[in-house]
Structure formats: structure tokens, C-alpha cells
């Protein structure tokens, strides 16, 4: 179940982060305060990193049993794929957050 969260939900959270941060930037521009946008990115990044860490733990745990059975090998492959997808999504969220540090919200 945790592998599916990292494989499906965490990339969706990266898209949701972009949408929520864009909607929050209107408030940030009118109040000249980027704290809300930083809070959005930080919360989504924490969830993405936790998903990647849990998927990586499942990937390591399934490595020993991957050679025993084909279903274990498939589970190990899915755990590795989920680790990569969640890590890439966390990198995308961090990249979007980096732009917030450089540019003003009214640009």
C-alpha cells in the first residue's frame, strides 16, 4: 500500500503543489508576503520526501526475497520504481520552491 502511495500519489502531489502555490501567489502579491507560498512548498516537499523514504525502505527490504519468486521480483521492481518516482517528484517540488526564493510573487 505504501509503495502505491509513493508511485501514484506523490507525483500527483507535485502537480497539486504547483496549482496550490499558483493560487496562493495572488494573496502573496497583494500582501507582499511570501510566507504562505513557502509553507505550501515546504509541506508538499515533506510529504514527498517521506513517501520516497518509505518506498526506499520497502525496496531495500524486498531485495533479499527478489530472487525467490517472480511475484517478489515484481514487488521489488515496483518498490524501486516508486522510490524513483517519489524522489523525482520531490526534486520537482524543490525546484519549484527554489524559484520562490529568487523571484517576487508579483512578477
N, CA, C and O atoms as CSV, one atom per row, in Angstrom:
chain,resi,resn,atom,element,x,y,z
A,1,UNK,N,N,0.823,-1.200,0.000
A,1,UNK,CA,C,0.000,0.000,0.000
A,1,UNK,C,C,0.864,1.260,0.000
A,1,UNK,O,O,0.544,2.242,-0.670
A,2,UNK,N,N,1.956,1.221,0.756
A,2,UNK,CA,C,2.828,2.385,0.824
A,2,UNK,C,C,3.538,2.610,-0.507
A,2,UNK,O,O,3.803,3.750,-0.891
A,3,UNK,N,N,3.841,1.532,-1.202
A,3,UNK,CA,C,4.506,1.657,-2.494
A,3,UNK,C,C,3.585,2.351,-3.488
A,3,UNK,O,O,4.044,3.163,-4.291
A,4,UNK,N,N,2.316,2.048,-3.446
A,4,UNK,CA,C,1.383,2.690,-4.369
A,4,UNK,C,C,1.221,4.169,-4.049
A,4,UNK,O,O,1.021,4.977,-4.956
A,5,UNK,N,N,1.306,4.537,-2.765
A,5,UNK,CA,C,1.261,5.957,-2.412
A,5,UNK,C,C,2.434,6.699,-3.031
A,5,UNK,O,O,2.264,7.777,-3.600
A,6,UNK,N,N,3.630,6.116,-2.919
A,6,UNK,CA,C,4.812,6.764,-3.479
A,6,UNK,C,C,4.798,6.753,-4.999
A,6,UNK,O,O,5.341,7.661,-5.629
A,7,UNK,N,N,4.189,5.741,-5.593
A,7,UNK,CA,C,4.189,5.610,-7.045
A,7,UNK,C,C,3.129,6.485,-7.710
A,7,UNK,O,O,3.365,7.029,-8.788
A,8,UNK,N,N,1.977,6.623,-7.086
A,8,UNK,CA,C,0.860,7.335,-7.718
A,8,UNK,C,C,0.589,8.690,-7.064
A,8,UNK,O,O,0.452,9.694,-7.762
A,9,UNK,N,N,0.512,8.727,-5.747
A,9,UNK,CA,C,0.077,9.944,-5.058
A,9,UNK,C,C,1.159,11.016,-5.007
A,9,UNK,O,O,0.850,12.201,-5.134
A,10,UNK,N,N,2.401,10.636,-4.827
A,10,UNK,CA,C,3.456,11.646,-4.700
A,10,UNK,C,C,3.657,12.423,-6.005
A,10,UNK,O,O,3.810,13.642,-5.932
A,11,UNK,N,N,3.667,11.806,-7.199
A,11,UNK,CA,C,3.709,12.632,-8.409
A,11,UNK,C,C,2.468,13.528,-8.566
A,11,UNK,O,O,2.562,14.646,-9.073
A,12,UNK,N,N,1.322,13.029,-8.131
A,12,UNK,CA,C,0.130,13.877,-8.143
A,12,UNK,C,C,0.292,15.050,-7.185
A,12,UNK,O,O,-0.185,16.149,-7.468
A,13,UNK,N,N,0.958,14.831,-6.058
A,13,UNK,CA,C,1.202,15.918,-5.109
A,13,UNK,C,C,2.101,16.990,-5.708
A,13,UNK,O,O,1.968,18.164,-5.361
A,14,UNK,N,N,3.010,16.614,-6.595
A,14,UNK,CA,C,3.851,17.611,-7.260
A,14,UNK,C,C,3.001,18.530,-8.145
A,14,UNK,O,O,3.220,19.741,-8.181
A,15,UNK,N,N,2.044,17.954,-8.847
A,15,UNK,CA,C,1.131,18.775,-9.655
A,15,UNK,C,C,0.218,19.622,-8.780
A,15,UNK,O,O,-0.064,20.779,-9.093
A,16,UNK,N,N,-0.236,19.041,-7.691
A,16,UNK,CA,C,-1.096,19.776,-6.763
A,16,UNK,C,C,-0.326,20.916,-6.106
A,16,UNK,O,O,-0.885,21.985,-5.865
A,17,UNK,N,N,0.946,20.694,-5.818
A,17,UNK,CA,C,1.784,21.750,-5.248
A,17,UNK,C,C,1.872,22.939,-6.188
A,17,UNK,O,O,1.782,24.088,-5.753
A,18,UNK,N,N,2.044,22.672,-7.457
A,18,UNK,CA,C,2.121,23.761,-8.431
A,18,UNK,C,C,0.814,24.546,-8.477
A,18,UNK,O,O,0.830,25.775,-8.543
A,19,UNK,N,N,-0.298,23.855,-8.443
A,19,UNK,CA,C,-1.599,24.525,-8.510
A,19,UNK,C,C,-1.875,25.352,-7.259
A,19,UNK,O,O,-2.325,26.494,-7.349
A,20,UNK,N,N,-1.607,24.776,-6.106
A,20,UNK,CA,C,-1.879,25.492,-4.848
A,20,UNK,C,C,-0.928,26.674,-4.682
A,20,UNK,O,O,-1.342,27.739,-4.223
A,21,UNK,N,N,0.329,26.502,-5.047
A,21,UNK,CA,C,1.284,27.614,-4.954
A,21,UNK,C,C,0.912,28.742,-5.909
A,21,UNK,O,O,1.058,29.917,-5.571
A,22,UNK,N,N,0.432,28.390,-7.097
A,22,UNK,CA,C,-0.014,29.420,-8.043
A,22,UNK,C,C,-1.226,30.169,-7.497
A,22,UNK,O,O,-1.313,31.389,-7.634
A,23,UNK,N,N,-2.155,29.455,-6.883
A,23,UNK,CA,C,-3.325,30.114,-6.306
A,23,UNK,C,C,-2.947,30.965,-5.106
A,23,UNK,O,O,-3.574,31.996,-4.861
A,24,UNK,N,N,-1.940,30.557,-4.357
A,24,UNK,CA,C,-1.512,31.308,-3.179
A,24,UNK,C,C,-0.702,32.537,-3.563
A,24,UNK,O,O,-0.609,33.479,-2.776
A,25,UNK,N,N,-0.119,32.546,-4.746
A,25,UNK,CA,C,0.715,33.677,-5.143
A,25,UNK,C,C,-0.086,34.963,-5.324
A,25,UNK,O,O,0.480,36.050,-5.214
A,26,UNK,N,N,-1.375,34.869,-5.595
A,26,UNK,CA,C,-2.208,36.071,-5.696
A,26,UNK,C,C,-2.297,36.753,-4.334
A,26,UNK,O,O,-2.169,37.974,-4.232
A,27,UNK,N,N,-2.517,35.960,-3.293
A,27,UNK,CA,C,-2.557,36.520,-1.942
A,27,UNK,C,C,-1.186,37.060,-1.549
A,27,UNK,O,O,-1.088,38.119,-0.928
A,28,UNK,N,N,-0.132,36.338,-1.908
A,28,UNK,CA,C,1.219,36.763,-1.562
A,28,UNK,C,C,1.579,38.079,-2.259
A,28,UNK,O,O,2.277,38.914,-1.684
A,29,UNK,N,N,1.114,38.260,-3.471
A,29,UNK,CA,C,1.383,39.504,-4.194
A,29,UNK,C,C,0.636,40.673,-3.573
A,29,UNK,O,O,1.193,41.762,-3.428
A,30,UNK,N,N,-0.606,40.457,-3.210
A,30,UNK,CA,C,-1.390,41.562,-2.654
A,30,UNK,C,C,-0.937,41.953,-1.250
A,30,UNK,O,O,-1.096,43.108,-0.855
A,31,UNK,N,N,-0.382,41.020,-0.496
A,31,UNK,CA,C,0.074,41.311,0.868
A,31,UNK,C,C,1.594,41.472,0.962
A,31,UNK,O,O,2.111,41.787,2.034
A,32,UNK,N,N,2.310,41.263,-0.135
A,32,UNK,CA,C,3.767,41.331,-0.171
A,32,UNK,C,C,4.401,40.453,0.917
A,32,UNK,O,O,5.312,40.869,1.633
A,33,UNK,N,N,3.885,39.233,1.008
A,33,UNK,CA,C,4.356,38.267,1.998
A,33,UNK,C,C,4.375,36.893,1.342
A,33,UNK,O,O,3.331,36.380,0.940
A,34,UNK,N,N,5.552,36.301,1.234
A,34,UNK,CA,C,5.672,35.011,0.562
A,34,UNK,C,C,5.637,33.833,1.534
A,34,UNK,O,O,5.917,32.700,1.143
A,35,UNK,N,N,5.302,34.086,2.767
A,35,UNK,CA,C,5.299,33.036,3.773
A,35,UNK,C,C,4.315,31.913,3.423
A,35,UNK,O,O,4.619,30.739,3.631
A,36,UNK,N,N,3.163,32.260,2.904
A,36,UNK,CA,C,2.168,31.240,2.559
A,36,UNK,C,C,2.657,30.338,1.429
A,36,UNK,O,O,2.425,29.130,1.449
A,37,UNK,N,N,3.329,30.924,0.451
A,37,UNK,CA,C,3.837,30.129,-0.669
A,37,UNK,C,C,4.956,29.200,-0.185
A,37,UNK,O,O,5.037,28.046,-0.604
A,38,UNK,N,N,5.803,29.705,0.688
A,38,UNK,CA,C,6.867,28.865,1.251
A,38,UNK,C,C,6.276,27.729,2.087
A,38,UNK,O,O,6.779,26.606,2.060
A,39,UNK,N,N,5.219,28.023,2.821
A,39,UNK,CA,C,4.560,26.984,3.608
A,39,UNK,C,C,3.945,25.893,2.750
A,39,UNK,O,O,3.986,24.716,3.108
A,40,UNK,N,N,3.377,26.281,1.624
A,40,UNK,CA,C,2.799,25.296,0.695
A,40,UNK,C,C,3.887,24.378,0.162
A,40,UNK,O,O,3.751,23.155,0.201
A,41,UNK,N,N,4.960,24.964,-0.331
A,41,UNK,CA,C,6.044,24.147,-0.887
A,41,UNK,C,C,6.688,23.261,0.182
A,41,UNK,O,O,7.007,22.102,-0.080
A,42,UNK,N,N,6.877,23.804,1.372
A,42,UNK,CA,C,7.520,23.029,2.436
A,42,UNK,C,C,6.671,21.824,2.837
A,42,UNK,O,O,7.199,20.729,3.025
A,43,UNK,N,N,5.375,22.020,2.966
A,43,UNK,CA,C,4.520,20.909,3.381
A,43,UNK,C,C,4.452,19.818,2.311
A,43,UNK,O,O,4.508,18.632,2.636
A,44,UNK,N,N,4.336,20.198,1.059
A,44,UNK,CA,C,4.308,19.196,-0.005
A,44,UNK,C,C,5.662,18.485,-0.143
A,44,UNK,O,O,5.714,17.292,-0.439
A,45,UNK,N,N,6.747,19.225,0.073
A,45,UNK,CA,C,8.071,18.610,-0.016
A,45,UNK,C,C,8.294,17.598,1.099
A,45,UNK,O,O,8.894,16.548,0.869
A,46,UNK,N,N,7.825,17.897,2.290
A,46,UNK,CA,C,7.967,16.955,3.404
A,46,UNK,C,C,7.210,15.661,3.115
A,46,UNK,O,O,7.730,14.572,3.356
A,47,UNK,N,N,5.997,15.773,2.606
A,47,UNK,CA,C,5.207,14.576,2.297
A,47,UNK,C,C,5.871,13.768,1.184
A,47,UNK,O,O,5.884,12.538,1.237
A,48,UNK,N,N,6.421,14.444,0.183
A,48,UNK,CA,C,7.090,13.741,-0.913
A,48,UNK,C,C,8.354,13.030,-0.431
A,48,UNK,O,O,8.633,11.907,-0.849
A,49,UNK,N,N,9.107,13.673,0.433
A,49,UNK,CA,C,10.323,13.047,0.955
A,49,UNK,C,C,9.992,11.853,1.831
A,49,UNK,O,O,10.668,10.827,1.764
A,50,UNK,N,N,8.959,11.978,2.651
A,50,UNK,CA,C,8.544,10.840,3.485
A,50,UNK,C,C,8.100,9.674,2.600
A,50,UNK,O,O,8.438,8.525,2.883
A,51,UNK,N,N,7.358,9.951,1.546
A,51,UNK,CA,C,6.951,8.894,0.623
A,51,UNK,C,C,8.136,8.221,-0.041
A,51,UNK,O,O,8.138,7.003,-0.220
A,52,UNK,N,N,9.153,9.007,-0.412
A,52,UNK,CA,C,10.349,8.438,-1.042
A,52,UNK,C,C,11.145,7.596,-0.053
A,52,UNK,O,O,11.671,6.546,-0.421
A,53,UNK,N,N,11.238,8.036,1.176
A,53,UNK,CA,C,11.987,7.279,2.187
A,53,UNK,C,C,11.303,5.957,2.498
A,53,UNK,O,O,11.966,4.925,2.607
A,54,UNK,N,N,9.994,5.979,2.640
A,54,UNK,CA,C,9.269,4.740,2.931
A,54,UNK,C,C,9.353,3.775,1.751
A,54,UNK,O,O,9.495,2.568,1.948
A,55,UNK,N,N,9.268,4.292,0.537
A,55,UNK,CA,C,9.403,3.420,-0.637
A,55,UNK,C,C,10.812,2.839,-0.732
A,55,UNK,O,O,10.980,1.681,-1.115
A,56,UNK,N,N,11.822,3.633,-0.389
A,56,UNK,CA,C,13.195,3.131,-0.418
A,56,UNK,C,C,13.407,2.042,0.629
A,56,UNK,O,O,14.132,1.078,0.386
A,57,UNK,N,N,12.787,2.191,1.774
A,57,UNK,CA,C,12.887,1.139,2.803
A,57,UNK,C,C,12.229,-0.151,2.327
A,57,UNK,O,O,12.748,-1.241,2.564
A,58,UNK,N,N,11.085,-0.026,1.656
A,58,UNK,CA,C,10.432,-1.224,1.107
A,58,UNK,C,C,11.268,-1.848,-0.005
A,58,UNK,O,O,11.291,-3.071,-0.149
A,59,UNK,N,N,11.941,-1.036,-0.780
A,59,UNK,CA,C,12.794,-1.536,-1.851
A,59,UNK,C,C,13.971,-2.320,-1.279
A,59,UNK,O,O,14.314,-3.391,-1.780
A,60,UNK,N,N,14.588,-1.780,-0.226
A,60,UNK,CA,C,15.696,-2.490,0.410
A,60,UNK,C,C,15.231,-3.771,1.092
A,60,UNK,O,O,15.925,-4.787,1.057
A,61,UNK,N,N,14.059,-3.719,1.712
A,61,UNK,CA,C,13.544,-4.892,2.413
A,61,UNK,C,C,13.165,-6.012,1.444
A,61,UNK,O,O,13.281,-7.191,1.780
A,62,UNK,N,N,12.719,-5.649,0.257
A,62,UNK,CA,C,12.310,-6.667,-0.708
A,62,UNK,C,C,13.468,-7.182,-1.556
A,62,UNK,O,O,13.272,-8.073,-2.383
A,63,UNK,N,N,14.657,-6.645,-1.371
A,63,UNK,CA,C,15.799,-7.068,-2.189
A,63,UNK,C,C,16.211,-8.503,-1.898
A,63,UNK,O,O,16.612,-9.230,-2.807
A,64,UNK,N,N,16.115,-8.914,-0.645
A,64,UNK,CA,C,16.544,-10.266,-0.281
A,64,UNK,C,C,15.616,-11.330,-0.865
A,64,UNK,O,O,16.067,-12.410,-1.245
A,65,UNK,N,N,14.334,-11.026,-0.933
A,65,UNK,CA,C,13.357,-12.002,-1.409
A,65,UNK,C,C,13.109,-11.917,-2.910
A,65,UNK,O,O,12.310,-12.685,-3.445
A,66,UNK,N,N,13.781,-10.994,-3.601
A,66,UNK,CA,C,13.511,-10.790,-5.029
A,66,UNK,C,C,13.907,-11.992,-5.867
A,66,UNK,O,O,13.295,-12.231,-6.908
A,67,UNK,N,N,14.902,-12.752,-5.454
A,67,UNK,CA,C,15.348,-13.891,-6.243
A,67,UNK,C,C,14.555,-15.157,-6.002
A,67,UNK,O,O,14.695,-16.123,-6.752
A,68,UNK,N,N,13.728,-15.174,-4.976
A,68,UNK,CA,C,12.993,-16.389,-4.627
A,68,UNK,C,C,11.818,-16.684,-5.549
A,68,UNK,O,O,11.601,-17.827,-5.951
A,69,UNK,N,N,11.079,-15.663,-5.873
A,69,UNK,CA,C,9.817,-15.859,-6.560
A,69,UNK,C,C,9.628,-14.714,-7.548
A,69,UNK,O,O,10.179,-13.630,-7.360
A,70,UNK,N,N,8.856,-14.956,-8.591
A,70,UNK,CA,C,8.601,-13.904,-9.568
A,70,UNK,C,C,7.736,-12.791,-8.986
A,70,UNK,O,O,7.922,-11.625,-9.334
A,71,UNK,N,N,6.808,-13.123,-8.119
A,71,UNK,CA,C,5.965,-12.080,-7.518
A,71,UNK,C,C,6.782,-11.189,-6.584
A,71,UNK,O,O,6.515,-9.991,-6.488
A,72,UNK,N,N,7.768,-11.754,-5.898
A,72,UNK,CA,C,8.650,-10.936,-5.067
A,72,UNK,C,C,9.532,-10.044,-5.931
A,72,UNK,O,O,9.830,-8.910,-5.557
A,73,UNK,N,N,9.945,-10.551,-7.078
A,73,UNK,CA,C,10.744,-9.746,-8.003
A,73,UNK,C,C,9.921,-8.577,-8.544
A,73,UNK,O,O,10.432,-7.466,-8.692
A,74,UNK,N,N,8.657,-8.830,-8.836
A,74,UNK,CA,C,7.783,-7.742,-9.290
A,74,UNK,C,C,7.588,-6.705,-8.194
A,74,UNK,O,O,7.584,-5.505,-8.468
A,75,UNK,N,N,7.427,-7.160,-6.955
A,75,UNK,CA,C,7.242,-6.234,-5.834
A,75,UNK,C,C,8.502,-5.390,-5.640
A,75,UNK,O,O,8.422,-4.193,-5.362
A,76,UNK,N,N,9.659,-6.027,-5.789
A,76,UNK,CA,C,10.924,-5.298,-5.664
A,76,UNK,C,C,11.056,-4.255,-6.775
A,76,UNK,O,O,11.514,-3.139,-6.530
A,77,UNK,N,N,10.656,-4.620,-7.995
A,77,UNK,CA,C,10.693,-3.676,-9.107
A,77,UNK,C,C,9.754,-2.494,-8.866
A,77,UNK,O,O,10.129,-1.346,-9.106
A,78,UNK,N,N,8.538,-2.767,-8.395
A,78,UNK,CA,C,7.588,-1.686,-8.121
A,78,UNK,C,C,8.080,-0.776,-7.001
A,78,UNK,O,O,7.883,0.438,-7.051
A,79,UNK,N,N,8.716,-1.358,-5.999
A,79,UNK,CA,C,9.255,-0.540,-4.912
A,79,UNK,C,C,10.389,0.356,-5.418
A,79,UNK,O,O,10.494,1.510,-5.003
A,80,UNK,N,N,11.229,-0.160,-6.302
A,80,UNK,CA,C,12.279,0.663,-6.894
A,80,UNK,C,C,11.728,1.755,-7.785
A,80,UNK,O,O,12.217,2.885,-7.774
A,81,UNK,N,N,10.713,1.419,-8.553
A,81,UNK,CA,C,10.060,2.406,-9.410
A,81,UNK,C,C,9.391,3.496,-8.576
A,81,UNK,O,O,9.452,4.674,-8.928
A,82,UNK,N,N,8.759,3.110,-7.484
A,82,UNK,CA,C,8.120,4.083,-6.590
A,82,UNK,C,C,9.157,4.977,-5.937
A,82,UNK,O,O,8.922,6.172,-5.758
A,83,UNK,N,N,10.292,4.416,-5.583
A,83,UNK,CA,C,11.362,5.226,-4.997
A,83,UNK,C,C,11.846,6.275,-5.995
A,83,UNK,O,O,12.039,7.435,-5.632
A,84,UNK,N,N,12.038,5.879,-7.229
A,84,UNK,CA,C,12.467,6.828,-8.252
A,84,UNK,C,C,11.434,7.894,-8.557
A,84,UNK,O,O,11.773,9.067,-8.711
A,85,UNK,N,N,10.170,7.490,-8.644
A,85,UNK,CA,C,9.105,8.454,-8.943
A,85,UNK,C,C,8.926,9.453,-7.811
A,85,UNK,O,O,8.751,10.646,-8.057
A,86,UNK,N,N,8.967,8.977,-6.580
A,86,UNK,CA,C,8.804,9.874,-5.439
A,86,UNK,C,C,10.007,10.798,-5.292
A,86,UNK,O,O,9.855,11.968,-4.941
A,87,UNK,N,N,11.203,10.276,-5.559
A,87,UNK,CA,C,12.404,11.115,-5.477
A,87,UNK,C,C,12.396,12.187,-6.555
A,87,UNK,O,O,12.749,13.336,-6.288
A,88,UNK,N,N,11.997,11.826,-7.769
A,88,UNK,CA,C,11.905,12.809,-8.844
A,88,UNK,C,C,10.840,13.859,-8.536
A,88,UNK,O,O,11.038,15.041,-8.818
A,89,UNK,N,N,9.729,13.447,-7.968
A,89,UNK,CA,C,8.677,14.392,-7.602
A,89,UNK,C,C,9.146,15.340,-6.506
A,89,UNK,O,O,8.816,16.526,-6.524
A,90,UNK,N,N,9.914,14.822,-5.552
A,90,UNK,CA,C,10.467,15.691,-4.507
A,90,UNK,C,C,11.447,16.691,-5.112
A,90,UNK,O,O,11.499,17.844,-4.682
A,91,UNK,N,N,12.214,16.268,-6.092
A,91,UNK,CA,C,13.133,17.178,-6.770
A,91,UNK,C,C,12.381,18.262,-7.546
A,91,UNK,O,O,12.810,19.415,-7.584
A,92,UNK,N,N,11.275,17.892,-8.155
A,92,UNK,CA,C,10.456,18.872,-8.880
A,92,UNK,C,C,9.866,19.893,-7.909
A,92,UNK,O,O,9.864,21.089,-8.198
A,93,UNK,N,N,9.373,19.438,-6.775
A,93,UNK,CA,C,8.809,20.351,-5.781
A,93,UNK,C,C,9.892,21.285,-5.251
A,93,UNK,O,O,9.652,22.482,-5.092
A,94,UNK,N,N,11.082,20.751,-4.978
A,94,UNK,CA,C,12.189,21.592,-4.507
A,94,UNK,C,C,12.601,22.607,-5.567
A,94,UNK,O,O,12.970,23.732,-5.232
A,95,UNK,N,N,12.544,22.229,-6.825
A,95,UNK,CA,C,12.875,23.165,-7.905
A,95,UNK,C,C,11.851,24.286,-8.005
A,95,UNK,O,O,12.206,25.445,-8.223
A,96,UNK,N,N,10.585,23.939,-7.845
A,96,UNK,CA,C,9.560,24.986,-7.867
A,96,UNK,C,C,9.693,25.902,-6.657
A,96,UNK,O,O,9.413,27.097,-6.746
A,97,UNK,N,N,10.117,25.347,-5.531
A,97,UNK,CA,C,10.308,26.158,-4.337
A,97,UNK,C,C,11.511,27.090,-4.505
A,97,UNK,O,O,11.499,28.209,-3.992
A,98,UNK,N,N,12.544,26.642,-5.213
A,98,UNK,CA,C,13.729,27.469,-5.422
A,98,UNK,C,C,13.394,28.738,-6.196
A,98,UNK,O,O,13.999,29.785,-5.963
A,99,UNK,N,N,12.451,28.654,-7.101
A,99,UNK,CA,C,12.037,29.839,-7.859
A,99,UNK,C,C,11.388,30.860,-6.930
A,99,UNK,O,O,11.528,32.065,-7.142
A,100,UNK,N,N,10.690,30.398,-5.916
A,100,UNK,CA,C,10.043,31.299,-4.962
A,100,UNK,C,C,11.077,32.093,-4.181
A,100,UNK,O,O,10.815,33.235,-3.802
A,101,UNK,N,N,12.237,31.519,-3.934
A,101,UNK,CA,C,13.286,32.235,-3.213
A,101,UNK,C,C,13.924,33.313,-4.074
A,101,UNK,O,O,14.448,34.293,-3.544
A,102,UNK,N,N,13.891,33.151,-5.398
A,102,UNK,CA,C,14.591,34.067,-6.282
A,102,UNK,C,C,13.684,35.205,-6.769
A,102,UNK,O,O,14.087,36.368,-6.780
A,103,UNK,N,N,12.458,34.856,-7.170
A,103,UNK,CA,C,11.560,35.860,-7.768
A,103,UNK,C,C,10.524,36.346,-6.772
A,103,UNK,O,O,10.152,35.631,-5.842
A,104,UNK,N,N,10.075,37.547,-6.975
A,104,UNK,CA,C,8.986,38.097,-6.168
A,104,UNK,C,C,7.668,37.493,-6.619
A,104,UNK,O,O,7.563,37.029,-7.754
A,105,UNK,N,N,6.655,37.489,-5.750
A,105,UNK,CA,C,5.378,36.884,-6.158
A,105,UNK,C,C,4.608,37.730,-7.169
A,105,UNK,O,O,3.695,37.208,-7.809
A,106,UNK,N,N,4.927,38.975,-7.337
A,106,UNK,CA,C,4.166,39.834,-8.258
A,106,UNK,C,C,4.726,39.814,-9.681
A,106,UNK,O,O,4.179,40.485,-10.556
A,107,UNK,N,N,5.768,39.086,-9.928
A,107,UNK,CA,C,6.360,39.063,-11.272
A,107,UNK,C,C,5.587,38.098,-12.147
A,107,UNK,O,O,5.919,37.927,-13.320
